[in-house]
Amino acid sequence: MNAHTDENSHEVVVIGGGAAGLSAALILGRSRRRTLVVDSGAPRNAPTAHMQGYLSRDGMDPAEFLAAGRRELVPYGVEVRRGEVTGAVRDGDGFALTLADGTALTARRLVVATGLVDELPEVEGLAGRWGRDVLHCPYCHGWEVRDRAFGVLAHPTMPAHQALMVSHWSPDVTLFLNGAVLTGEDARLLDAAGVRTVAGPVRGVAVEDDRLTGVRLADGTVAGCEVLFAAATRLAARHDVLRRLGAELYETPFGSFVKVDETGRTSVPGVWAAGNVTGPTEQVVNAASAGYRAGTVINAELLMADLTAKADARTA
């Protein structure tokens, strides 16, 4: 392990360089805090050509969005370093971190914005179409594919939910149960929405001329569709650093996430979290907002701690 140096000592280290992390870093840099962003370079939305629903940035390339965010940090002296945090421990009132290359860092406060990984159902060809014509979120993609023939691959614990949601964007929806079991209420609502159901197990997706054409069932038949919505079997939040520090987690049907308060503060003093590591519904605009909130609260906490220490020293 490298020795600590001033170059590697920061007031705040932000782990994760997506919308949440960059937003936190921006407000911290503007607050004159020595801030470092450590980013592994693997954003969740990398397979997607466009991001939607972010006011003034609707339709923007996600890679360009992040590049623009990094450029905005430069005037405020915020450093962005490519790397992965592999070790994190309490170090006095702050934290000692270790990167995969052996670099040692210290920080008074941490922001963890490491996001999540979509663990897809084991269906042949699904991963290769992810973010193209295999989609996960109607708010992210529904407008662009409206009125086309939708397929929906049922989630094992909430089989009807996504099919009901996407039926608002297209009248042509087929739900592939793939072994999932519907309740009576599920069936009643699906019928009201005009959603067809297919009960057989799914083997793969059918593709022609680099275009999704249907879902291939185990018996070899292909049920046609142009778009397939497939909720991830599990959303694997990247919360290794938080678990090492003892942060409290909570469980959902889709995976475990770190518990935070309204400012992003975790159960570990001095550690905040923002973005998809805190929950499954944090879209880009929500993540950026959460990072901003965390940054303002961290700055205020550091300011008051320093002023209190200064006042104590004067009255000692």
C-alpha positions in Angstrom: 0.0 0.0 0.0 1.3 3.4 -0.9 1.9 5.9 1.9 -0.7 8.7 2.3 0.4 12.0 0.7 -1.3 15.4 0.5 -2.1 14.6 -3.1 -4.2 11.6 -1.9 -5.8 13.4 1.1 -9.2 14.9 0.4 -12.1 16.4 2.2 -14.6 14.3 0.2 -14.1 11.3 -1.9 -17.0 10.5 -4.3 -17.1 6.8 -5.3 -18.8 6.6 -8.7 -18.8 9.0 -11.6 -22.4 8.8 -12.9 -25.0 11.5 -12.6 -25.3 11.2 -8.8 -21.5 11.3 -8.2 -20.7 14.1 -10.6 -23.6 16.2 -9.2 -22.3 15.8 -5.7 -18.8 16.6 -6.8 -20.0 19.7 -8.6 -21.7 21.3 -5.6 -18.8 20.2 -3.4 -16.3 21.8 -5.8 -18.3 25.0 -5.9 -18.3 24.9 -2.1 -14.4 25.0 -2.2 -14.1 21.4 -0.9 -11.1 19.4 -2.0 -13.0 16.6 -3.8 -11.9 13.5 -5.7 -14.2 11.4 -7.9 -13.1 7.7 -8.3 -14.9 6.1 -11.2 -14.7 2.6 -12.5 -16.1 3.7 -15.9 -19.0 1.3 -16.1 -22.3 3.3 -16.0 -25.5 1.3 -16.0 -26.9 3.1 -19.1 -23.9 2.5 -21.3 -25.8 0.2 -23.7 -28.4 2.9 -24.3 -27.9 5.4 -27.2 -30.2 8.1 -25.6 -31.4 9.1 -22.2 -34.9 10.6 -21.8 -36.8 12.5 -19.2 -34.1 14.9 -18.1 -35.3 18.4 -18.6 -33.1 20.2 -21.2 -31.1 17.0 -21.9 -33.9 14.8 -23.2 -32.5 12.5 -25.9 -28.9 13.2 -25.1 -26.2 10.5 -25.5 -25.5 9.2 -21.9 -21.7 9.2 -22.7 -21.8 12.8 -23.8 -23.9 13.7 -20.7 -21.2 12.3 -18.4 -18.4 13.9 -20.4 -20.1 17.3 -20.1 -20.4 16.7 -16.4 -16.7 16.0 -16.0 -15.9 19.1 -17.9 -18.0 21.2 -15.6 -15.9 20.0 -12.6 -12.6 21.4 -14.0 -13.0 25.1 -13.0 -13.6 24.0 -9.4 -10.5 21.8 -9.1 -12.4 18.5 -8.7 -10.3 15.6 -9.8 -11.8 12.6 -11.6 -9.6 9.5 -11.3 -10.3 6.1 -13.1 -10.2 3.3 -10.6 -12.0 1.0 -8.3 -12.2 1.3 -4.5 -11.3 -2.2 -3.1 -10.9 -1.2 0.6 -12.6 1.2 3.0 -12.1 1.5 6.8 -12.8 4.1 9.4 -9.7 6.2 10.1 -10.2 8.5 13.1 -12.9 10.9 12.2 -12.6 10.1 8.5 -11.9 7.2 6.2 -9.0 5.3 4.6 -9.5 3.9 1.1 -7.5 1.6 -1.1 -7.8 1.5 -4.8 -7.3 -1.6 -7.0 -3.9 -0.3 -8.0 -2.7 0.0 -4.4 -3.2 3.7 -4.1 -4.1 4.8 -0.6 -6.5 7.7 -0.1 -8.0 9.5 2.9 -11.2 11.5 3.2 -13.2 13.2 5.9 -16.5 12.3 4.2 -17.6 9.8 1.5 -20.3 9.8 -1.1 -21.0 6.4 -2.6 -22.7 6.6 -6.0 -21.7 3.3 -7.5 -25.1 2.4 -9.0 -26.2 -1.1 -9.9 -25.9 -3.9 -12.5 -28.9 -5.4 -14.2 -28.8 -9.2 -13.8 -30.9 -10.3 -16.8 -33.0 -13.5 -17.0 -31.2 -16.4 -18.6 -32.7 -16.2 -22.0 -30.6 -16.8 -25.1 -29.7 -13.6 -27.0 -31.4 -11.2 -24.4 -28.2 -9.5 -23.2 -27.0 -8.7 -26.8 -30.2 -6.7 -27.4 -30.2 -4.9 -24.0 -30.8 -1.2 -24.4 -31.7 -1.5 -28.1 -35.0 -3.4 -28.5 -34.8 -5.3 -25.2 -35.8 -2.6 -22.8 -36.6 -2.2 -19.1 -38.4 1.1 -18.4 -41.4 2.6 -20.3 -40.6 6.1 -18.9 -37.1 5.8 -20.4 -38.1 4.2 -23.7 -41.9 4.0 -24.1 -42.4 7.1 -26.2 -39.7 6.0 -28.7 -41.4 2.6 -29.3 -45.0 3.6 -28.9 -47.7 1.7 -30.7 -45.3 -1.1 -31.8 -45.8 -4.8 -31.0 -44.6 -5.2 -27.4 -43.5 -8.4 -25.7 -43.0 -8.5 -21.9 -41.0 -11.1 -20.2 -42.6 -11.6 -16.8 -40.7 -11.0 -13.6 -40.9 -14.1 -11.4 -42.3 -12.3 -8.3 -44.3 -9.5 -10.0 -45.4 -11.1 -13.3 -48.2 -8.7 -14.4 -46.8 -5.3 -13.3 -44.6 -4.4 -16.3 -47.2 -5.6 -18.9 -49.9 -3.5 -17.3 -47.6 -0.5 -17.2 -46.4 -0.7 -20.9 -50.0 -1.2 -22.1 -50.4 2.5 -21.8 -47.8 3.0 -24.6 -49.1 0.3 -27.0 -52.4 -1.6 -27.5 -50.5 -4.6 -28.7 -48.9 -6.3 -25.7 -48.1 -10.0 -25.1 -46.9 -11.2 -21.7 -44.6 -14.2 -21.7 -45.1 -15.9 -18.3 -42.0 -18.1 -18.6 -43.0 -20.1 -15.5 -44.4 -17.2 -13.5 -47.9 -17.6 -11.9 -50.6 -15.0 -12.2 -53.0 -14.2 -9.4 -56.7 -13.8 -10.1 -56.4 -10.1 -9.8 -53.4 -10.1 -12.2 -55.5 -12.0 -14.8 -58.5 -9.6 -14.3 -56.4 -6.5 -14.9 -54.5 -8.0 -17.8 -57.8 -8.8 -19.5 -59.0 -5.2 -18.9 -55.7 -3.9 -20.5 -56.1 -6.2 -23.5 -52.8 -8.0 -22.7 -52.4 -11.5 -24.2 -50.5 -14.1 -22.2 -48.3 -16.9 -23.3 -47.7 -19.6 -20.7 -44.8 -21.7 -22.2 -41.2 -21.4 -21.1 -39.0 -18.9 -23.1 -35.8 -20.1 -24.7 -34.5 -17.0 -26.5 -35.2 -14.0 -28.7 -35.5 -14.1 -32.5 -33.5 -11.6 -34.5 -33.4 -10.9 -38.2 -31.2 -8.2 -39.9 -30.1 -6.9 -36.5 -33.7 -6.4 -35.5 -35.8 -8.1 -32.8 -38.6 -10.1 -34.5 -40.0 -12.2 -31.7 -39.6 -14.4 -28.7 -38.6 -18.1 -29.2 -40.4 -20.5 -27.0 -39.0 -23.8 -25.7 -41.2 -25.8 -28.2 -39.5 -23.9 -31.1 -42.4 -21.6 -32.0 -41.8 -17.9 -32.3 -44.3 -15.3 -31.0 -43.8 -12.1 -32.9 -42.9 -8.8 -31.3 -40.8 -5.7 -32.2 -39.8 -4.7 -28.7 -39.3 -6.8 -25.6 -39.6 -5.3 -22.1 -37.7 -7.4 -19.6 -37.4 -6.4 -16.0 -34.1 -7.6 -14.6 -34.4 -10.7 -12.5 -32.2 -8.9 -9.9 -30.8 -5.4 -9.6 -27.4 -5.9 -8.1 -26.6 -2.7 -6.3 -22.8 -2.1 -6.1 -22.7 -1.6 -2.4 -19.5 -3.5 -1.5 -17.9 -0.4 0.0 -21.0 0.4 2.0 -21.2 -3.2 3.4 -17.5 -3.1 4.4 -18.3 0.0 6.4 -21.4 -1.6 8.0 -24.1 0.5 6.3 -27.6 -0.7 6.8 -29.3 -2.3 3.8 -32.9 -3.0 2.9 -34.5 -5.7 0.8 -36.9 -5.3 -2.2 -38.3 -8.0 -4.6 -35.5 -6.9 -7.0 -32.5 -6.8 -4.7 -30.9 -5.1 -1.7 -30.1 -1.4 -1.5 -28.5 0.9 1.1 -30.9 2.7 3.4 -30.6 6.5 3.5 -32.4 9.5 4.9 -33.8 12.3 2.8 -30.4 13.8 2.4 -28.7 10.6 1.4 -27.1 10.0 4.8 -26.4 6.3 5.5 -26.4 4.7 8.9 -22.6 5.1 8.9 -21.6 8.6 10.2 -19.8 10.5 7.5 -21.1 8.4 4.6 -23.7 9.4 2.1 -25.1 7.4 -0.8 -27.0 8.6 -3.9 -28.4 7.2 -7.1 -29.3 3.6 -7.9 -27.3 2.1 -5.0 -30.1 3.5 -2.8 -33.1 2.1 -4.8 -34.3 0.6 -8.1 -36.2 3.7 -9.4 -33.5 6.4 -9.3 -33.5 7.6 -12.9 -30.7 10.0 -14.1 -32.6 13.1 -13.1 -33.4 11.7 -9.7 -29.8 10.6 -9.2 -28.4 14.1 -10.1 -30.8 15.7 -7.6 -29.8 13.2 -4.8 -26.1 13.9 -5.4 -26.8 17.7 -5.2 -28.6 17.3 -1.9 -25.8 15.2 -0.4 -23.2 17.7 -1.5 -24.9 20.6 0.2 -25.4 18.7 3.5 -21.8 17.5 3.5 -20.5 21.0 3.0 -22.6 22.3 5.8 -21.6 19.5 8.2 -17.9 20.1 7.5 -18.3 23.8 7.9 -20.0 23.5 11.2 -17.5 20.9 12.5 -14.6 23.2 11.6 -16.2 26.3 13.1 -17.0 24.4 16.3 -13.4 23.1 16.6 -12.1 26.6 16.0 -14.4 28.1 18.7 -13.5 25.4 21.1 -9.8 26.1 20.6 -10.3 29.8 21.3 -12.2 29.1 24.6 -9.9 26.3 25.8 
